[in-house]
């Protein structure tokens, strides 16, 4: 059976998104280590909330593991390895569930405190907090698109068949 085009596309996209994931993780670590809390309300909230700081300490290594799985799955898809399709499905399920949990956690630990702070202020600071909350929610939803598409395409019958070619009929002794 010929390789489905979607397998090649998702193999490449897995690798590209994994590279972006690595850059994002590095940027997040640098931002939280170097930014002044007085100038960044997100850093201030993280420093003031041990629960949110703990959440970030859990999500960073999990993000690294997910990124490693994504790049591995991408390479495996390009090599048409059956485990790569399964790893892609696992990554997609994990990412959808973890993204939903992440949006809930960010709402309670980050957006809600920012909106409460904005309600006490007026002008550009209040608008920036409101824009950040809306942007964070939209960004979280947008981040679900790729894992949903990856799951859908990796479970399509044509893709499943490409990774599970029919086995040769058994050879009869004496034939």
N, C-alpha and C positions, 0 to 999 in steps of 0.2 A: 504494500500500500504506500502511496505517495505521502510525504509529510504534509499535513495541513498547514496552510499559510499562517493560521492563527498561532500555531505552536512556535513558529519562527518569530512572529511579532511579539508574542508574550515572553519568549526567551530573551529577546533583546530588551524589551521593556522591563523585565525583572532586573536585568543587569543595570540598566540606566537608573531605575528607581532605587536600587540598592546603593549606587554611587551617591545619589542625592541624599539618601538616608544617612550614609556615613558622614557626608558634609554637614547635614543638619544636626547630627549628634555632636560633632566636633564644635559647631557653632553654638549649640546649646550649652555645652560644657564651658566654653570660653566665655560666653555671655554671663553665666551665673558666677563664674570665678572672678571676672574682671570688672563687671559693671558696678557702679556706685548705686547703692540702694536708694539714696536720696534723689537720684535722677531717674530711676526706673521703678515704677510702682509694682511691676511683676516681681522683681528681685526683692523689693521690700516685703511684699506679701509672703514670699517664700521664706525669707529670713524670720518673719514674725510668726509663721505657722509651722510648727514642727511636723504636723500631719502632712502638709503639702510638701515640705522638704523631704520627708520620708517617701512620699509618693514619687517624687522626682528621682530619688535614689534607687527606687525599684524600677522605674520605667526606663531609665537610661541603659542598664545592662540588658533588660528585656528587648529594648529597641535594637541594641547591638546584635543580640542573638537572632532576632527576626530579620535584620538586614543581612546577616551571614546566611540565613536560610534562603532568603530571596535571591542573593547572588548565586548561591549553589544551585538552586532550582533553575535559574536562568541558564546557567551553563549546561546543566543536565537536559533541559528542554532542547537546547540547540544540538545536543548530542543524541536526542531521542531516547533518553534513558527513562524507563517506566517509573522509577522512583521519583523522578523530577516532576512528573505530573501529580503524583500523590503529595509530594512536598509542597508544590504550588497550591494545591487544594487546602492542605493543612495551614499554610501561610495565610491564605485568603480567609479561612474561618477564624484563625487566631486574630488577624488584623481587624476583621469586622467586629468581633466581640470586644477586643481590647480598645478599639477606637470608640465604641459606644461607652464603655466604662470610663475611658479617658475624658470623654465629653462631660459625663456626669461629674467626675472628680474635678475637672477644671471649672465647671459651673459652681460647685460648692466651695472650692478652695480659692478660686481665682476671680471668676467673673462676678459672683455675688458680692465679695468684699469690694471689688472695684466699683460696682454699681452703687453700693452703699456709700462709698467714699464720694462718688460723683454726685449723689443726691444732696450731699452737704455743700457742694461747690456749684459754681455757675461758670458759664463762659466756655473757653476752649478746653479746660481740663475735664469738665463734665461731658462735653461732646466727644472728646478723645476716649474717655472711658466707655461711653456708650458705643462708639464706633469699634473699639477693641472687642467688646462683648459680642456685638453682632458679627464682626469679622471672624472672631474665634469660632462661633457657632457655624457660620457658613463654611469656614475652612475645615472644620471637623466633618461636616457632611460631605464636602468635596473630596476629602481624603478617603471616604468610603467607596467612591466610584471604582477605583482600580481593583481593590480586592473583590468587589462584587462581580465586575467583568471577568476577572481572572477565574473566579469560581465557576461562573456560567460557561466560559469557553473550555475550561479543563474538564468539565463534566458532559460536554456535548458528545453524542454518540460517535461522530466521525473522529474526534480526538481520542476518545477511549479506545476505539478500534485501531487507531494508528499505533498506540502504545501496547496493544495486546493483539499482535498478529495471530491469525489462526495457526495452530500447530499442525505440523505435517502429520498425515495419517500414519498410524503405526505400521511398521513393516511386518508382514506375516512371515514366520519362519518357513523356509523352504520355498519361498516365492521367487 
